[in-house]
Amino acid sequence: MPSPSTTAKQTMTVSVVSHGQRSLAAALLAQLASLGNPAIARVVLTHNLPDADLPKPAGANFELVQLHNPKPLGFATNHNRAFRHCATTWFAVLNPDLDFRFGDPFLTLMDAATATPDIGVLAPQLIDPTSQRPELPRGLVTPWEIARRRLPGWRPPAKHAWLVGAFLLLRAEAYRDVAGFDERYRLYCEDIDLSLRLQLRGWRAVVCPDALVLHSKQYTSHKSLRYTYWHIASLSKFWTSPTFWHFLALPRRGTAPSNQAPYSSPKQGD
């Protein structure tokens, strides 16, 4: 359950996974270096496809750890393995396709989280690069909600029920509390599942509207039958999970009460 951190120095470990996205990963490392944020202590870059190490950007003050997978692993497994290298207060999960042109989002996120110790995970306001508009709040993903979105008059929820895995700043204590991402999801729904499990344990999941980040979404599942299959399989797994049904039963969907009974996280894979 949440408790105030006793760590005086707020530092973070950043996890980035590259799927052969060498140029994107290099650009993100350069952006992280250019922020000059002393809180960024270590960056763990996982090469999920065969690739050579990237050079550490000039002027980077953080330690750069590069991991190489002999075979591709899922989103959850990659970030859980990167977390083994985390000895900091915070653990950030970032996609390579992010743009920090609006400034350092970590400053705003860490200020908000430090002031509210029951926040387990935060996200910036993601901006669509085409429309230049903020992404809409994400309600609980249900079969009937997916159908309702296609009907005239549909309106997005007022608040986010879960946070997108493209950019997550997680309190390391909270991440350990729920045993990280559920590795039974190879791709898709890991972020939904994690957000809900954190809230079921009494941690808050918060989007900070003053922290802006450009997110160039890939929409891979729209282009590949294999990814479409993974998407459907993950949704099916999520909708039959105890996490989904426990969260659905909450008095107010999307907000776990602070006195919520402890919820046991599922056993993770190796």
C-alpha positions in Angstrom: 0.0 0.0 0.0 1.2 3.6 -0.5 3.5 5.2 1.9 5.6 8.3 1.7 9.1 7.8 0.3 12.0 8.3 2.6 14.4 8.9 -0.2 15.6 12.5 -0.1 17.2 12.6 -3.5 14.6 11.9 -6.2 16.4 10.1 -9.1 15.1 7.9 -11.9 15.9 5.1 -14.2 14.6 5.3 -17.7 13.7 2.2 -19.8 13.6 2.4 -23.6 13.0 -0.5 -25.9 14.2 -0.4 -29.6 12.7 -2.7 -32.1 15.4 -2.0 -34.7 14.5 1.7 -34.4 18.0 2.9 -34.2 17.5 6.4 -35.4 14.5 7.0 -33.1 16.3 5.5 -30.1 19.4 7.7 -30.8 17.2 10.8 -31.1 15.5 10.0 -27.8 18.8 9.5 -26.0 20.0 12.8 -27.4 16.8 14.5 -26.1 17.3 13.0 -22.7 20.9 14.3 -22.6 19.9 17.7 -23.7 17.4 18.1 -20.9 20.3 18.2 -18.5 18.1 16.8 -15.8 20.3 15.6 -12.9 17.4 13.3 -11.7 18.0 11.0 -14.7 20.6 8.7 -13.2 20.5 5.8 -15.6 19.0 4.9 -19.0 18.5 1.3 -19.9 18.2 0.8 -23.7 17.0 -2.7 -24.7 17.7 -3.8 -28.3 14.9 -6.2 -29.0 16.2 -6.9 -32.4 19.9 -7.4 -33.4 21.7 -4.1 -33.4 25.0 -2.6 -32.3 25.3 -0.4 -29.2 24.4 3.2 -29.7 27.0 5.8 -28.6 26.3 7.7 -25.5 25.2 11.3 -26.4 27.7 14.0 -25.9 27.1 15.8 -22.6 24.9 13.1 -21.2 25.2 12.9 -17.4 23.4 9.6 -17.0 24.8 6.1 -17.1 23.8 4.2 -20.3 23.2 0.5 -20.0 22.4 -1.4 -23.2 20.8 -4.8 -23.2 20.6 -7.2 -26.2 18.0 -9.9 -26.6 19.0 -13.1 -28.5 15.3 -13.2 -29.5 12.5 -10.6 -29.4 10.6 -10.4 -26.1 7.3 -8.7 -25.3 6.8 -5.2 -24.0 6.2 -6.3 -20.4 9.2 -8.7 -20.2 11.6 -6.1 -21.6 10.6 -3.4 -19.2 10.5 -5.8 -16.2 14.1 -6.9 -17.1 15.1 -3.3 -17.4 13.7 -2.7 -13.9 16.3 -5.1 -12.5 18.8 -2.3 -13.2 16.7 0.3 -11.2 18.0 1.4 -7.9 16.3 4.8 -8.0 13.1 6.3 -6.6 11.5 6.5 -10.0 11.2 4.2 -13.1 10.3 5.7 -16.4 9.0 3.7 -19.3 9.4 5.5 -22.6 8.7 4.7 -26.3 11.4 5.8 -28.8 8.8 7.9 -30.7 8.6 10.8 -28.2 9.4 14.4 -28.8 10.2 16.7 -25.8 9.9 20.0 -27.8 7.6 21.5 -25.1 10.3 21.2 -22.4 11.3 18.8 -19.7 8.2 16.8 -18.7 10.0 15.1 -15.8 10.2 18.3 -13.7 6.4 18.8 -13.7 5.7 15.1 -13.1 8.2 14.7 -10.3 6.9 17.8 -8.6 3.3 16.5 -8.7 4.3 13.1 -7.4 6.5 14.4 -4.6 3.7 16.5 -3.3 1.3 13.5 -3.3 2.9 10.3 -2.1 0.0 8.0 -3.0 0.6 8.6 -6.7 2.0 5.4 -8.1 2.2 6.3 -11.8 2.0 9.5 -13.7 1.9 10.4 -17.4 2.2 13.6 -19.3 -0.4 15.0 -21.6 0.4 13.3 -24.9 0.0 15.5 -28.0 -1.0 14.1 -31.4 1.6 15.4 -34.0 -0.9 15.7 -36.8 -3.7 17.6 -35.0 -1.5 19.1 -32.4 -4.3 18.4 -29.9 -4.1 16.5 -26.6 -5.1 12.8 -26.8 -8.6 12.2 -25.4 -9.0 10.7 -21.9 -9.1 6.9 -21.9 -12.0 5.1 -20.1 -12.0 1.5 -19.1 -11.8 -0.6 -22.2 -14.8 -2.9 -22.4 -16.5 -4.7 -25.4 -19.5 -2.4 -25.0 -17.4 0.7 -24.7 -15.6 -0.2 -28.0 -19.0 -0.6 -29.7 -20.4 2.7 -28.1 -17.5 4.7 -29.6 -18.8 4.0 -33.1 -22.2 5.4 -32.3 -23.3 9.0 -32.9 -23.1 11.2 -29.9 -20.3 9.3 -28.2 -18.3 11.4 -25.8 -15.0 10.6 -24.1 -14.9 10.2 -20.3 -14.0 13.1 -18.1 -11.0 11.3 -16.6 -8.5 8.7 -17.5 -9.1 5.3 -16.1 -5.6 4.1 -17.3 -2.4 5.6 -18.6 -0.7 4.9 -22.0 2.5 2.9 -21.9 4.2 5.3 -24.3 5.3 7.4 -21.4 4.9 6.3 -17.8 6.7 7.6 -14.7 6.3 5.0 -12.0 7.2 5.2 -8.4 9.6 2.2 -8.0 8.0 1.3 -4.7 4.6 1.0 -6.5 6.1 -1.0 -9.4 7.5 -3.5 -7.0 4.2 -3.6 -5.1 2.3 -5.0 -8.1 5.3 -7.0 -9.4 5.6 -4.9 -12.5 4.0 -5.5 -15.9 2.1 -8.8 -16.4 4.3 -10.8 -18.8 1.4 -12.9 -20.0 0.6 -10.0 -22.3 3.1 -10.1 -25.2 1.9 -6.8 -26.7 -1.1 -4.5 -26.0 -3.1 -4.1 -22.7 0.0 -4.3 -20.5 -0.4 -0.6 -19.7 -4.2 -0.9 -19.0 -3.6 -3.9 -16.8 -0.8 -2.2 -14.8 -2.8 1.0 -14.3 -5.7 -0.9 -13.0 -3.7 -3.2 -10.7 -1.9 -0.1 -9.2 -5.3 1.5 -8.5 -6.6 -1.7 -7.0 -3.7 -1.6 -4.6 -4.5 2.0 -3.5 -2.1 3.8 -5.7 -3.3 6.7 -7.8 -2.8 7.0 -11.6 -2.6 10.6 -12.8 -2.2 12.5 -16.0 -0.4 15.9 -15.6 -1.9 18.4 -18.1 1.0 20.8 -17.7 3.6 18.2 -18.8 3.3 18.0 -22.6 5.0 15.4 -24.9 4.5 14.9 -28.6 3.8 11.2 -29.3 4.0 9.9 -32.9 1.8 6.8 -32.6 2.8 3.9 -34.8 -0.6 2.1 -35.2 1.1 -1.1 -35.9 -2.0 -3.2 -35.4 -3.7 -1.4 -38.2 -1.0 -2.5 -40.7 -0.1 -6.1 -39.8 -2.3 -9.1 -39.3 0.1 -10.5 -36.7 -0.2 -7.4 -34.6 -3.9 -7.4 -35.0 -4.0 -11.0 -33.7 -1.9 -10.0 -30.7 -4.2 -7.0 -30.0 -7.3 -9.2 -30.1 -5.7 -11.9 -28.0 -4.6 -9.4 -25.4 -8.1 -7.8 -25.2 -9.6 -11.3 -24.7 -7.1 -12.0 -22.0 -7.7 -8.7 -20.3 -11.5 -9.1 -20.4 -11.4 -12.5 -18.7 -8.8 -11.4 -16.0 -9.6 -10.9 -12.3 -8.1 -7.4 -12.7 -10.7 -6.3 -15.2 -13.7 -7.6 -13.1 -12.4 -6.3 -9.8 -11.9 -2.9 -11.3 -15.3 -3.0 -13.0 -16.9 -3.7 -9.7 -15.6 -0.5 -8.1 -18.3 2.0 -7.0 -16.9 4.7 -9.3 -15.2 3.2 -12.4 -11.7 4.6 -12.8 -11.1 5.6 -9.2 -9.9 3.1 -6.7 -10.8 4.2 -3.1 -7.8 4.6 -0.8 -9.2 2.0 1.5 -9.5 -0.6 -1.3 -8.7 -4.1 0.1 -5.2 -5.4 -1.0 -5.3 -7.1 -4.3 -2.9 -9.9 -5.2 -1.0 -9.3 -8.4 -0.8 -12.2 -10.8 2.4 -14.3 -10.9 4.9 -13.0 -13.4 6.7 -15.0 -16.0 10.4 -15.6 -16.0 
